[in-house]
Amino acid sequence: MSNLSNKTEYKALSILGSMVKMYERLHCLNMTKDDDMDATAAKNLLQGIIETNGYQVNYDRNNKKSILKTIKR
């Protein structure tokens, strides 16, 4: 599935960001309660991986990047 490393590379996080955004397209489709719960759990896990690495999912349609570096204040 992947090569294990000490750090997750940007490209992998970018792909995960695209996947998280795809989950948003499910909101208008009919799903069973159990399937919806499982899909939501999967989306949250992927989003957690992105956030743990210092990025956030980019939902801006005018920006082609699927993730953005989190700004630390």
N, C-alpha and C positions, 0 to 999 in steps of 0.2 A: 504494500500500500504506500509506504513512504520510506525514506531514509531517515534513520534516527539521528538527531543532532542536539546540541546544547541550546540552540536557538531556532525558533521557527522562522523560516525565511518569508520575506514580504510577499512573494508570489503565492505561497500557500495561504497566507492570510487574506490576500486579495480574492482568491478563489472561494474561500470560506465566506467572505463578505458578499460575493455574488450569490452564493447559495442562500444566505440569510435573506437577501432581498427577494429571492424567488419564493420563499415561504410566505411573504406578504401577499402574494397573488392568490393564496388559498382562502382568504377571508370572505370572498364572495361565492365560494363553491360549497356545495352540500357535502358534509362529512359526518360520520358518526361521532358521538361524544368521545369514545375511546380513541379513534383515529385523530381527532382534533387535539386531544391531550398529548398523544405521542408526538404529533407534528410540532406542537408548541414546545414540548420538552427538547426535541432535537434542535429546533431553532435557538432556544435559550442556551443549549450546550455550545453550539457553534459561535454564538455571539459572545459567550464567556471566554472562549479561546482567543477571539479577536481582542477583547478588552483586557485580558490578562497580559497580552503582548504590547499594550500601550496604544491601541488603535480603537476606532469606533466605526460602525457601519455608516456609510455615507448614503443618505436617502435623497440627496439633491439630484434631480434628473438633469440639471444643466452641467453637472460635473461627472465625467466618465469614470473617475476613480471609485472603486467599490468600498474602500476604507480610507479613513483619514487619521493622521497621527493625533492622539489626544494631547490637548494643550494642558500642561501642568501649571497651576497657579500657585 
